């Protein structure tokens, strides 16, 4: 069997302050195959972005306690030195951040930021070759008037063009893994779908693995091969995108699906998930979703369920889900 591009086992992340310890990620396991697209779905505060940043070790070092196994393209992320991580970031794994206006440096042109990235990771590349590569990348992500836009500063570009420029920067060193942290949140609906289709096309053409974080089921259906639903720092359900969206197994995944706005809902009340997410400083003893779940039984409040696998390729942390025969 082909070795997975990403291999994560029992990932646990704590943020420690003088006042409290926040249990942000609580035993996440997953693999990502080469050229596969995984979407991590869940409410704000469920641990999606923290998990994504752990793959590049970008969580604040002074306050973060990270345990477990994290391997990307054969590299031990948890055990690598900071000098090694500087080579891995950008060269092996790259990230598209949520808000490009804050991720791009406002005092340098976007073209200079891309050429600097290329020359940092590829020794011996001349400035002229880096500029030529940057122009090719701008054309690849379909930025109009690409030569002129290379000389622009971030504030001179629209939100959609800034996002495309950030995608070009993330792709500049031909990474094996691309991480996308809600890259379409700040864009209008028309630009969102353009960016999503662009990401999917680039992923297939360049043969990258992609992990996409979102709280939008519509986004997940456009870009993913597989979905992992996250709640209170755990993956509560995993499966192929079509199967999970058609028949979710976990009550939380069902609630997310029912709360999605679509055209057929006109004139009907919007379904909601009652209650609020748990306090990550004091996680409940049993299933974290039990206080909000309409199917919960007394055992759900005392036993944290292990993943159950009713079908090949699918798993759910719920006592109501039967194991495969």
Secondary structure as UniProt FT lines:
FT   STRAND          6..16
FT   STRAND          21..32
FT   TURN            34..35
FT   STRAND          37..41
FT   TURN            44..45
FT   HELIX           48..54
FT   TURN            55..57
FT   HELIX           61..63
FT   STRAND          64..72
FT   TURN            73..74
FT   STRAND          75..76
FT   TURN            77..79
FT   HELIX           82..91
FT   STRAND          93..96
FT   HELIX           100..103
FT   TURN            106..107
FT   HELIX           110..121
FT   TURN            123..124
FT   HELIX           127..140
FT   TURN            141..142
FT   HELIX           146..149
FT   TURN            150..151
FT   HELIX           154..156
FT   HELIX           159..171
FT   TURN            172..173
FT   STRAND          177..181
FT   TURN            183..186
FT   HELIX           189..206
FT   STRAND          209..214
FT   HELIX           217..223
FT   STRAND          226..231
FT   TURN            232..233
FT   STRAND          234..240
FT   HELIX           241..246
FT   HELIX           251..258
FT   HELIX           263..265
FT   TURN            266..267
FT   TURN            280..281
FT   TURN            288..289
FT   HELIX           290..292
FT   TURN            294..295
FT   HELIX           298..301
FT   TURN            312..313
FT   STRAND          315..316
FT   TURN            319..320
//
